[in-house]
């Protein structure tokens, strides 16, 4: 897994998501910090599928990929 911060538009894959999960591959948008005292607080990445859907996951749950898996574009 890479340690350098991803850049806007870079494709990332959630290593904990199954191949049939529509939120497995996403395009990096920004790094955000969830407030302390909330569930899953700390740094996380906001990603998108490019179709208007956004979600957040911790940085250690991602790996870089060249392109999304077939069927998730």
N, C-alpha and C positions, 0 to 999 in steps of 0.2 A: 504494500500500500504506500502511496506517495505521501510525503509529509508537507510538501509545498502547498500553499493555499491555491485553490483552483481559481481560474479567471472566468469572467462573465461569458456565458455561452458554451462552456466546456461541459461535455457529457460525463455524467457520473452514474454508477450503478450501486444500488443498495445491496450489500452482500448478504443481508438477512432476508431479503424478499425472494419469494419463489418465482420461477420463470413465467408463471401465469399472472403474476401481480402487475396491474397496470401502472403502479407507482415504483416499479423496479428501476427503470432508467429515467433520468431526468437531467435537464439542463440547469447548470448552476446559475443562480441569480444573485444571491448575496449571503453574507455571513451575519447572523443576528445573535443576540444574547437574550435568553429567556431569564426573567427576573428570579432571584433567589427566593425560595419559599414556594415556588410553583412546581408542579410535576415536571420532571425532566429539565430542571434548570441548568443553565450554562450555555456554552457556545453551540450553535447548530447552523446547518446550511439550509437555505430556502432554495428549492428547485422547482422546475416546472416541466410539463410535458410539451410545452409549446402550443397547446390548444386552449389555454386559459385555466388549467388546473395547477394549483400550487400546493406544496407540502414541505414539511421540515423534518430533518433527521440529524442526529449527531454526526460530527465529522468522521469518527472512527467507524461508521457504518458504510462508508463509500469507498469505491475504487474508481479510477479513471478508465473510461472506455473511449474508443475512437468514434463510435456511432451507437445509437440505441439498437436493441435487439429487434429483429424483424417482427412486425406486427404491433410494435409499441409506438411507432412514429405517429 
